[in-house]
Amino acid sequence: MSGGVTQSPPPDAERRFFGPPDDQAILPWYDGAYSRAFIALHPFFAVEGLDPATCVDGPLVLDADDSPQNLGLIEWLDRENARQRVGKELDEDAVDDIAKLFGSTIAWQAMAARADIADHRGLNRALRTGIGGLRAELADHPAEARLRLCCVRDRIFRPATGVLPPPMERGLVDLFRRARLDEIVMGDEFGDQEHVVDVAALDMPTSWRTSSLPIPFPRRLFARDGSLLVSVHWDSFFTIILGTEERLSGVGIDALFEGFWASVETSIGWLFQPAIPLAR
């Protein structure tokens, strides 16, 4: 997480592509396009009989200071990706399918208690520390170490970062149906690809990643009329669900996902803001 010059919201047509920087409030960034925003936390999960240590799971975290002088960036990434797979029984695709079919989700509140972390803000900070997503002075390495030990001891998979997690996919289908949407636009992170998809086509037993969907890693799902936007931040462990009051009326998002309703001040960097209690 880094500071930066305050930016103005993008033009209306580009708001669905570019979310706010870490230090700017989410709702004002969209300049009235949405009246409500829900921060849906990506779940921890466990699968009976499956040890995360035997799986390729989670992002590859590299330190630029460790970059070998005799290799280019791509070659170095390829080498480290190959090393990450040595001795692993299951790849990412298999883990995603198993997570959706058999994963038992574990609430952030429960994980915070297990790891002796105060709340969901501290848990987010520990997770971000684990992927090198915070500046050195903001990181919490002791909390990250306690969380890592809990996950190893109890064979718990950490939440997905930067992608929509398979354990949330059924909830998203329910969200769209409750919001009275028969189709949704699926887009990549930068707006290079967008495809209209029937909501019914998203209701599948296996993960979207291993399906025949036009974009296996959608970062944005939105209503064609602009009344709803589901957006995952590339370096975070949560998804933002934004909508108009009319579209979200009666949907009951907080019954579908663990999380909290953003205030007008809530930013992407909410882990350093006053805590908003979880909705459930």
Beta strands, then each sheet from edge to edge (+ up, - down):
strand 1: 36-41
strand 2: 44-46
strand 3: 104-106
strand 4: 183-187
strand 5: 194-198
strand 6: 220-222
strand 7: 228-232
strand 8: 238-243
strand 9: 259-261
sheet 1: 5+ 4- 6+ 7- 8+ 1- 9+
sheet 2: 2+ 3-
end
